[in-house]
Amino acid sequence: MAINYGDRILIEGSDGECLKGAIVDIWRDNRKEITDYIVQFDSGALIRIKPNSDLCTSDECVYTIRKTVPA
């Protein structure tokens, strides 16, 4: 899944809770490979997401990430 700056995403927790946010930064390594996405949720919270999988772990919770389309 290609994700770009400003893209809106939905992160669905294993408990069914959904959080919506936007990509505000993309981190790259020396080889220009994406290592992390920074998402700012509508609530104002920031979270780092790994791009290598549809799953990421943060604070011992597993999330499923889906890219959303603006309404």
Secondary structure in CASP SS format (residue, H / E / C, confidence):
PFRMAT SS
TARGET T0000
AUTHOR 0000-0000-0000
METHOD secondary structure of the structure
MODEL  1
M C 1.00
A C 1.00
I C 1.00
N C 1.00
Y C 1.00
G C 1.00
D C 1.00
R E 1.00
I E 1.00
L E 1.00
I E 1.00
E E 1.00
G E 1.00
S C 1.00
D C 1.00
G C 1.00
E C 1.00
C E 1.00
L E 1.00
K E 1.00
G E 1.00
A E 1.00
I E 1.00
V E 1.00
D E 1.00
I E 1.00
W E 1.00
R E 1.00
D C 1.00
N C 1.00
R C 1.00
K C 1.00
E C 1.00
I E 1.00
T E 1.00
D E 1.00
Y E 1.00
I E 1.00
V E 1.00
Q E 1.00
F E 1.00
D C 1.00
S C 1.00
G C 1.00
A C 1.00
L E 1.00
I E 1.00
R E 1.00
I E 1.00
K C 1.00
P C 1.00
N C 1.00
S C 1.00
D C 1.00
L E 1.00
C E 1.00
T E 1.00
S E 1.00
D C 1.00
E C 1.00
C E 1.00
V E 1.00
Y E 1.00
T E 1.00
I E 1.00
R E 1.00
K E 1.00
T C 1.00
V C 1.00
P C 1.00
A C 1.00
END
